Amino acid sequence: MILNFFDQFLSPSILGIPLIILAIALPSLIFPTPTNRWLNNRLMTLQSWFINRFTYQLIQPMNFTGHKWAMLFTTLMLFLITINLLGLLPYTFTPTTQLSLNMAFALPLWFTTVLVGMLNQPTVALGHFLPEGTPTLLVPALIIIETISLFIRPLALGVRLTANLTAGHLLMQLIATATFMLITIMPAVALLTSIILFLLTILEVAVAMIQAYVFVLLLSLYLQENI
């Protein structure tokens, strides 16, 4: 029995071994690998179609330099969407509800995009801190604001993913608990909450996929500014 609703977000462990390691490694184990056959099965065809469409939509606005990041972004998207969806299954753990894991992805990737801009086009990268035509009196304040805006980006990436998944899981836990408590007292109300729980589960599946896409999309936009 869960004494605290937030206990579901604690990383479980067996014999002192944290299961978050297994959860992170699981996506690479469940995806089928392409074969040398001329004809693929339906699963491989669907997987290839999804990867091609996502990569095309993500890389299309970028120039040729940004195409080198296609494999990284696609892999990150598949990883995030897989662990987000697997976390919705019973008796599982969602690693992306941990802010430390999300920041471990957001901070290095964001810093790499900034570093690419500083190395390839330092004038344009520094020009983001002070747009052309800014009044002289606003120069110090605008530089401070743009600097804060730049350094808050990785925090926004990590917190957005963590908050959305945590809120959805917590709301599902609250409604499921209410349904379980009301099923013997007020069956009609319990049926209504069950319907709400079913609809919320569908919404949470959509949120799990959308948040993974938004995370990678924002990283691609940050990269697009620096190439």
C-alpha positions as CSV (number, residue, x, y, z in Angstrom):
1,M,0.0,0.0,0.0
2,I,1.3,3.4,-1.0
3,L,1.3,5.7,2.1
4,N,2.4,8.7,0.1
5,F,1.3,9.5,-3.5
6,F,4.8,10.7,-4.3
7,D,6.3,7.3,-3.4
8,Q,5.5,6.1,-7.0
9,F,8.2,8.5,-8.2
10,L,10.9,7.0,-6.1
11,S,13.5,4.9,-8.0
12,P,12.9,1.3,-6.9
13,S,15.8,-1.0,-6.2
14,I,16.3,-4.8,-5.8
15,L,19.2,-6.0,-3.7
16,G,20.6,-2.5,-3.6
17,I,20.6,-2.2,-7.4
18,P,18.6,0.7,-8.7
19,L,16.1,-0.4,-11.4
20,I,16.4,2.9,-13.2
21,I,19.4,1.4,-14.9
22,L,17.2,-1.4,-16.3
23,A,14.5,1.1,-17.3
24,I,17.0,3.2,-19.2
25,A,18.4,0.2,-21.0
26,L,15.0,-1.3,-21.9
27,P,14.2,0.9,-25.0
28,S,17.3,-0.4,-26.8
29,L,16.2,-3.9,-26.2
30,I,12.6,-3.8,-27.4
31,F,13.1,-2.0,-30.7
32,P,13.7,-4.5,-33.6
33,T,16.9,-4.0,-35.6
34,P,16.7,-3.8,-39.4
35,T,17.7,-6.9,-41.4
36,N,19.3,-7.4,-44.8
37,R,16.0,-8.8,-46.2
38,W,14.4,-7.1,-49.2
39,L,11.0,-7.3,-47.5
40,N,10.4,-6.3,-43.9
41,N,7.5,-7.2,-41.7
42,R,4.7,-4.8,-40.7
43,L,6.5,-3.8,-37.5
44,M,9.7,-2.9,-39.2
45,T,7.9,-1.0,-42.0
46,L,5.9,1.0,-39.4
47,Q,9.0,1.8,-37.4
48,S,10.9,2.9,-40.5
49,W,8.0,5.1,-41.7
50,F,7.8,6.8,-38.3
51,I,11.6,7.4,-38.0
52,N,11.7,8.8,-41.6
53,R,8.7,11.1,-41.1
54,F,10.0,12.4,-37.8
55,T,13.5,13.0,-39.0
56,Y,12.2,14.7,-42.1
57,Q,10.0,17.1,-40.1
58,L,12.7,17.8,-37.6
59,I,15.6,18.4,-40.0
60,Q,13.8,20.1,-42.9
61,P,14.0,23.7,-41.5
62,M,17.8,23.3,-40.8
63,N,20.7,23.8,-43.2
64,F,23.1,21.1,-44.2
65,T,25.2,21.5,-41.1
66,G,22.3,20.6,-38.8
67,H,21.6,17.3,-40.7
68,K,24.6,15.8,-38.8
69,W,22.4,15.9,-35.7
70,A,19.6,13.8,-37.2
71,M,20.7,10.5,-35.7
72,L,21.1,12.0,-32.3
73,F,17.8,13.7,-32.2
74,T,15.9,10.7,-33.6
75,T,17.5,8.3,-31.1
76,L,16.7,10.7,-28.2
77,M,13.1,11.0,-29.4
78,L,12.7,7.2,-29.6
79,F,14.3,6.8,-26.1
80,L,12.1,9.4,-24.5
81,I,8.8,8.3,-26.1
82,T,9.5,4.7,-25.2
83,I,10.3,5.1,-21.5
84,N,7.4,7.6,-21.2
85,L,4.9,5.1,-22.6
86,L,6.4,2.1,-20.7
87,G,6.0,4.1,-17.5
88,L,2.2,4.0,-18.0
89,L,2.1,0.2,-17.6
90,P,1.3,-1.2,-14.2
91,Y,4.1,-2.0,-11.8
92,T,6.6,0.0,-13.8
93,F,8.7,3.1,-13.1
94,T,9.1,6.2,-15.3
95,P,12.7,7.5,-15.3
96,T,11.7,10.8,-16.9
97,T,9.8,11.8,-13.7
98,Q,13.2,12.3,-12.2
99,L,14.5,15.8,-12.7
100,S,18.1,14.7,-12.4
101,L,17.8,12.4,-15.5
102,N,16.0,15.0,-17.6
103,M,18.6,17.6,-16.7
104,A,21.3,15.1,-17.6
105,F,19.9,15.1,-21.1
106,A,19.0,18.8,-21.3
107,L,22.1,20.5,-20.0
108,P,24.8,18.8,-22.1
109,L,22.8,19.0,-25.3
110,W,21.9,22.6,-24.8
111,F,25.5,23.5,-23.9
112,T,26.6,21.7,-27.1
113,T,24.3,23.8,-29.3
114,V,25.6,27.0,-27.6
115,L,29.2,25.8,-28.1
116,V,28.5,25.1,-31.8
117,G,27.3,28.6,-32.3
118,M,30.2,30.1,-30.5
119,L,32.7,28.2,-32.5
120,N,31.1,28.4,-36.0
121,Q,29.6,31.9,-35.9
122,P,30.6,33.8,-32.8
123,T,29.4,37.2,-34.1
124,V,25.9,35.9,-34.8
125,A,25.8,34.0,-31.5
126,L,26.8,37.0,-29.5
127,G,24.4,39.2,-31.5
128,H,21.5,37.3,-29.9
129,F,22.3,39.1,-26.6
130,L,21.8,42.5,-28.2
131,P,19.5,42.9,-31.2
132,E,20.3,45.6,-33.7
133,G,18.7,49.0,-33.1
134,T,18.4,48.6,-29.4
135,P,18.3,52.0,-27.6
136,T,21.4,52.8,-25.6
137,L,19.6,53.1,-22.3
138,L,18.2,49.6,-22.7
139,V,21.5,47.9,-23.6
140,P,22.6,46.8,-20.1
141,A,19.1,45.6,-19.1
142,L,18.6,43.8,-22.4
143,I,21.9,41.9,-22.1
144,I,21.0,40.8,-18.6
145,I,17.6,39.6,-19.7
146,E,18.9,37.7,-22.8
147,T,21.6,36.1,-20.7
148,I,19.1,34.9,-18.1
149,S,16.9,33.7,-21.0
150,L,19.7,31.7,-22.4
151,F,20.8,30.0,-19.2
152,I,17.2,29.2,-18.2
153,R,16.6,27.1,-21.4
154,P,18.0,23.8,-20.1
155,L,16.1,24.2,-16.8
156,A,12.9,24.8,-18.7
157,L,13.6,21.7,-20.8
158,G,14.1,19.4,-17.8
159,V,11.4,20.9,-15.6
160,R,8.8,20.9,-18.4
161,L,9.2,17.1,-19.1
162,T,9.4,16.3,-15.4
163,A,6.4,18.4,-14.4
164,N,4.1,17.2,-17.1
165,L,4.7,13.5,-16.5
166,T,4.6,13.9,-12.7
167,A,1.4,15.8,-12.8
168,G,-0.3,13.3,-15.1
169,H,0.8,10.2,-13.1
170,L,-0.2,11.9,-9.8
171,L,-3.7,12.8,-11.2
172,M,-4.2,9.2,-12.4
173,Q,-3.2,7.9,-9.0
174,L,-5.6,10.3,-7.2
175,I,-8.6,9.3,-9.5
176,A,-7.8,5.6,-9.3
177,T,-7.7,5.8,-5.5
178,A,-11.0,7.7,-5.4
179,T,-12.6,5.0,-7.7
180,F,-11.3,2.2,-5.5
181,M,-12.7,3.9,-2.4
182,L,-16.1,4.8,-3.9
183,I,-16.8,1.4,-5.6
184,T,-18.5,0.0,-2.5
185,I,-20.1,3.2,-1.2
186,M,-21.4,4.9,-4.4
187,P,-21.1,2.6,-7.4
188,A,-22.6,5.2,-9.8
189,V,-20.0,7.8,-8.8
190,A,-17.3,5.1,-9.0
191,L,-18.4,4.4,-12.6
192,L,-18.1,8.0,-13.5
193,T,-14.6,8.3,-12.1
194,S,-13.7,5.1,-13.9
195,I,-14.7,6.7,-17.2
196,I,-12.7,9.9,-16.3
197,L,-9.7,7.7,-15.4
198,F,-10.0,5.9,-18.8
199,L,-10.1,9.2,-20.7
200,L,-7.2,10.6,-18.6
201,T,-5.2,7.5,-19.4
202,I,-5.7,8.2,-23.2
203,L,-4.7,11.8,-22.6
204,E,-1.6,10.7,-20.6
205,V,-0.5,8.5,-23.5
206,A,-0.8,11.5,-25.8
207,V,1.1,13.7,-23.3
208,A,3.9,11.1,-23.1
209,M,4.4,11.2,-26.8
210,I,3.9,15.0,-27.2
211,Q,6.4,15.9,-24.4
212,A,9.1,13.7,-25.9
213,Y,8.5,15.4,-29.3
214,V,8.5,18.9,-27.7
215,F,11.8,18.1,-25.8
216,V,13.6,17.2,-29.0
217,L,11.9,19.9,-31.1
218,L,13.1,22.7,-28.7
219,L,16.6,21.3,-28.8
220,S,16.5,21.4,-32.6
221,L,15.3,25.0,-32.5
222,Y,18.2,25.9,-30.2
223,L,20.5,24.3,-32.6
224,Q,18.9,26.1,-35.6
225,E,19.8,29.4,-33.9
226,N,23.5,28.5,-33.8
227,I,24.2,27.0,-37.2
